[in-house]
Amino acid sequence: MNVTLSDDELAFRDELRAFFRDRLPEDIRRKQEQGVILDREDHIRFQKLLAEKGWAGVNWPVEYGGTGWTPVQKYLFATEMAEANAPDIVPFGLSMVGPVIYSFGNDEQKRRFLPDILESNVWWCQGYSEPGAGSDLASLKTRAEFDGDAYIVNGTKTWTTLGQHADWIFVLARSRADVARRQEGISFLLVDMSTPGVTVRPIITIEGEHEVNEVHFENVRVPAENLVGEEGAGWTYGKVLLQHERTNIAGVARSRYRLKKLRERAGRAVRGATPLTEDRNFMRKLAAVEVELKALEYTELRTLAAVASGKAPGPESSILKIKGTEVQQAIDTLYLEAAGYYALPYVPEQYVLGFPDGERVGEDTETRFSLQYFNNRKASIYGGSNEIQKNIVAKHVLGL
């Protein structure tokens, strides 16, 4: 795709490139290059650099400290951040709860929470999925019973990504049971993770990492002022949040970067083997994924333009989520195929950070491709499974 850039946009692109070249900390850059999982402080340190530059609130309105960027500027930011292999922005504060608070919260909540979210002073996590309520989120069982000046929350949330790092969690909980539809009577609450009765238990995922958790609430007292918007209207707020989440999940710029790196790797004669660029079957599959990604990129740009005109992401976010995660998983498969039998070893210990005492195994070690493959199987499930997204598209686009 060719995007015609104005002189101002070209200057902005150059500013982005200079920032990621000069300001991205070298230790974080090395971790990214070598597939080492970043820790909490790495993410915070990088996001504070963005905040200092005024680039943290990519989609936030200017009046709340956001960038006020055009769709082209957002596209350039995502592209240059991916090209620099900088870390993804942790979405739970800046991309999820922040927009809900500035859209539906009261003035006191905006004053209290938004500055710390923008500056990454507080780490948030998401309390949506439950052991019996994932893609069918309206069947959630976590209860929030009003008691004078607070809600008493009981229940369990699961698959809570990076909840072990979180200071706060935003929670969907059922505050009313006498409703006609399951989507009614659900409230959106902000909960301090240090509140008595909150317990975080780790879930170790298939590739051996502690990324997700179960969060248990036992008689957790949440002040009434931590209710966002109207009681019982949380489903509406949650849907808006999920639409933005699904758009972000598409990961177009990051997939484009990974495909470029795969092409470069395919052109190298590693360990004396014939370069994969001479394998017509492999290159055919690589080209097919590139075509899918190009089409997805057009859809993303159209969605960015619609959001810039004041529209919330609609069913387009479901299309982006479906195709984006399918492309990501197809890229994972190509990396595995390119690695061949070198991807077979499953040795998580060799991906524990070895700096500064000694270098880790070099960048040609392919074991990490299998770890990423295993981890990314969940991409077609989180944010609402792709099967659910296809139903949304069928209903709202095709009218079925």
Order of alpha helices (4+ residues) and beta strands (2+ residues): alpha-alpha-alpha-alpha-alpha-alpha-beta-beta-beta-beta-beta-beta-beta-beta-alpha-alpha-alpha-alpha-alpha-alpha
